[in-house]
Amino acid sequence: ATEADGGKEERKEIERVLRWCREEGGHFAGMSRNEVMEMVRSGRESAEIAALRKKHERAAVLCEAIVRRELTEVDALLREEPSLALASSAGPSADVPLLLAIAHGHLPTVKRLRRAEQEALRAREKRESAREAVIEG
């Protein structure tokens, strides 16, 4: 690989992490491009970003299960971590589970993802309200 390829891959990684931060919301949404760039270039992820990466890698597993129509695996993944319904996959395609299920015409999975999505949104709102209460003191 050439140095230019490395720069291109680095830019893709920076954009990927920024996308994940925006999707996650809360305090992640406040991360600047410079913060992410420094983290990617140094090779030192914070524990929170490492957990976010793992979540999006698990979203890729969820997307693969959706394509294979493995509803049992989809259910197990969503029971364990409902917020996967809101996460894009870690791969270059950045698949979104709900849109993937719709594209494959798998109605039971669409319904399960919508339920998990609502559960994840309620949990996110609760966390953000608690965080705001702490900030406001």
C-alpha positions in Angstrom: 0.0 0.0 0.0 1.2 3.5 -0.8 1.4 6.4 1.6 -1.5 8.0 -0.3 -3.6 4.8 0.3 -2.8 5.1 4.0 -4.0 8.7 4.1 -7.2 7.7 2.3 -7.8 4.9 4.8 -7.1 7.2 7.7 -9.7 9.7 6.3 -12.3 7.0 5.9 -11.6 5.9 9.5 -12.0 9.4 10.8 -15.3 9.8 8.9 -16.5 6.5 10.2 -15.8 7.3 13.8 -17.4 10.8 13.4 -20.5 9.2 11.9 -20.7 6.8 14.9 -20.4 9.7 17.3 -23.2 11.6 15.6 -25.4 8.5 15.5 -24.8 7.9 19.2 -25.6 11.4 20.2 -25.2 12.7 23.8 -21.6 13.7 24.7 -20.3 11.8 21.6 -22.0 14.3 19.4 -19.7 17.0 20.8 -16.5 15.3 19.6 -14.7 17.5 17.1 -13.0 16.3 13.9 -9.7 17.3 15.4 -10.2 15.1 18.5 -11.1 12.1 16.4 -8.3 12.8 13.9 -5.7 12.9 16.8 -7.1 9.7 18.3 -7.0 7.9 14.9 -3.5 9.1 14.1 -2.1 8.2 17.5 -3.8 4.8 17.5 -5.1 5.4 21.0 -8.8 5.1 21.3 -10.6 6.1 24.5 -12.5 3.3 26.3 -15.7 4.9 25.2 -14.7 5.0 21.5 -13.5 1.4 21.7 -16.9 0.4 23.1 -18.6 2.4 20.3 -16.4 0.6 17.7 -17.4 -2.8 19.2 -21.1 -1.8 19.1 -20.8 -1.0 15.4 -18.9 -4.2 14.7 -21.8 -6.0 16.4 -24.2 -4.0 14.2 -22.4 -5.5 11.2 -23.1 -9.0 12.7 -26.7 -8.0 13.1 -26.8 -6.9 9.4 -25.4 -10.2 8.3 -28.0 -12.1 10.3 -30.7 -9.9 8.7 -29.4 -10.8 5.2 -29.4 -14.5 6.1 -32.9 -14.1 7.6 -31.7 -15.6 10.9 -34.5 -14.2 13.1 -33.3 -16.2 16.1 -29.9 -14.5 15.9 -31.4 -11.1 15.2 -33.6 -11.5 18.3 -30.7 -12.6 20.5 -28.5 -9.7 19.4 -31.3 -7.1 19.9 -32.3 -8.6 23.3 -28.7 -8.2 24.4 -28.3 -4.7 23.0 -31.4 -3.0 21.6 -29.4 0.0 20.6 -27.9 -2.0 17.7 -31.1 -1.3 15.9 -30.0 2.4 15.6 -26.3 1.6 14.8 -24.8 1.5 11.3 -22.5 -1.4 10.6 -18.8 -0.9 11.0 -18.1 -2.0 7.4 -17.5 0.4 4.5 -21.1 0.1 3.4 -22.4 1.4 6.8 -25.6 -0.6 6.5 -28.4 0.3 8.8 -30.3 -2.7 10.2 -33.8 -1.4 9.7 -33.2 -0.2 6.1 -31.5 -3.5 5.3 -34.5 -5.5 6.6 -36.8 -3.3 4.6 -34.7 -3.8 1.5 -34.8 -7.6 1.9 -38.6 -7.5 2.5 -38.4 -9.2 5.8 -41.4 -7.9 7.7 -40.9 -9.8 11.0 -37.4 -8.4 11.3 -38.6 -4.9 10.5 -41.2 -5.2 13.3 -38.6 -6.5 15.7 -36.1 -3.7 14.8 -38.8 -1.0 15.2 -39.5 -2.3 18.7 -35.8 -2.4 19.6 -35.4 1.1 18.1 -38.1 2.5 20.3 -36.6 0.8 23.4 -33.1 2.2 22.5 -34.5 5.7 22.0 -36.3 5.7 25.3 -33.0 4.5 27.0 -31.1 7.2 25.2 -33.5 9.9 26.3 -33.3 8.7 29.9 -29.5 8.8 29.8 -29.4 12.3 28.3 -32.0 13.6 30.8 -29.8 12.2 33.6 -26.7 13.7 32.1 -28.4 17.1 31.8 -29.6 16.9 35.4 -26.0 16.3 36.5 -24.7 19.2 34.4 -27.4 21.6 35.7 -26.4 20.4 39.2 
